[in-house]
Amino acid sequence: MKGIEILIFNNAVITTSILAWFIAQLLKVIFVLIGQKKIDFSRFIGAGGMPSSHAAFVVSLATSVGKKVGLDSVEFAITFAMAMIVMYDASGVRRAAGQQARILNKLIQQWGKHNPHFVEDKLKELLGHTPFEVLVGALLGITIALAR
């Protein structure tokens, strides 16, 4: 088992993708610190926000694969298709789910004012990304993969 772990971390494609994810998540913490003047380490593991770490991860994966085996390879085509699906989901489906959660939280809050015995956990609102957040994550992923 130990040998498998070492081989995984010797894989430049995987380590590049992990690095892109790490930098994107770190940037989320930094942007909250700059914008809201507070340290929020939950942003390091949380979904949503600027930049999209999902996009950074999958685009750095696709870019690394393209560099390694060629843009005309089946492997690049697979990673490219996966990246497109992940980015579409992040800026479409998950973003819509977050918007619905925001509206539901408002409704629950209003309803709770009139029903003091009603207690409901707040739904998570920051799930997806704006198209710009996805674009920045994708550009970050390309930049990191090309730089390695």
N, C-alpha and C positions, 0 to 999 in steps of 0.2 A: 504494500500500500504506500509505503514511503517513496518508492521509486516513481509511482504514478504522480504523486504530488509534485515531485521535483520536475518531472517531464512537463507537466502543465505550466509551471512557472518558467520553463525554458522556451515556451512557445511565444514568440514575439507578437503574434497576432492577438493572442489572448491577453498578454500583459499590456499591449497597447490599448486594447479596448477597456481594460480595467483602469488604466491610467486616465483615459478620456472620461470615464464615468466618475472617477475620484475627483478630477479637476472640476468637472461640471458641478458636482455636489458641493465642493469647497467654495466655488464661486457663489452658489446660492447663499451660503452662510455669510460670505463677505458682502454680497449685495443687500442682505437684510441688515447687516451691521451698518452699512453706509446709509441706506434709505430710512431705516427705522431707529437707528442709534441704539440697537440692542443686539446681544449675542444670542442667537437661537440655534443651538446645535441640533435641534430636531430637523432643521432644514437639510442637514447633512444626510439623513436617511429618508427624508420625506419625498413624496412624489409632487409633481407640479412645480411651477416657478421657473425662474430664469437662471441659467439656460436649461434646456431639456437634456437631462443626463441620459434618458433613453435614446434620444437622437444621437448624442455624442458617442454613446457606446456602439450602437448598430452601424453608424456611418463610419466610425473609425475601424470597425470590424470589416465592413465592405471595402473601404479604402486600402486597408492592410492586405486583404486577400487579393485585391486588384493589383497591388504592387508586387506581391509575391508570385502569383500564378498567371497574371494577365487579365486585362479587361474583357478579353474574348473567351474567358474560361467559364465552364459550368459553375465552378465554385463562386466566382464573382457574381454571376447571374443570380444564384441562390441568395447570397448575402445582400445583394442589391434589392431583390424583391422583398426579402424580410425587412430590410431597413425602411422601405417605402410603406409597408403595412404597419410597422411600429409607429412611424411618424404620423401616418394618417390617423391611427387610433389615438395617439397622444393629443393631437390637435382637433380631433373630431369627437369620437365616442366618449373618451374620458373627460374631455373638456365639457361636453354636454351634460355628463353625469354630475360634474362639479357644479354647473349652473343650476341643475335641478335640485341638488342638495342645498344650495343657497336659498332657493325659493322655499323649499320644504322647511328649512330651519326657521325662516321668517314666519311661515304659517304656524309652525309648532309653538314658536315664541308667543305669537298673538293668541293662539288658542289656550296656551298655558296661563295667560293673564286672567282669563275668564274661568279657568278650571284649576284652582290652586293645588289640587291633589294629583294633577297630571305632571309627571316628570318623564322626560325623554332625553336620552343622550343626543348631543348635537351631532349631526351627520358631517362627515369630512367633506369640505368644499374644495380644497385645493388638490385636485386629482389630475387634471390635464394641463395642456399648455396652449397658449396663443400660437398662431402660425409663426410669429416673429420669434418666440422662445424656441420653437422647434428649429427654425432656420439657424439661429445662433448656435444651438446645440450641434446641429449638423456641420456647420462651419468649424466649430471647435474640434469635432471628431476628425474632419478632413485634415485640419492643420496639425493635430497631434500625430496622426498616422503618417503624414508626409514628412514630418520632422524626425521620425524615428527610423 
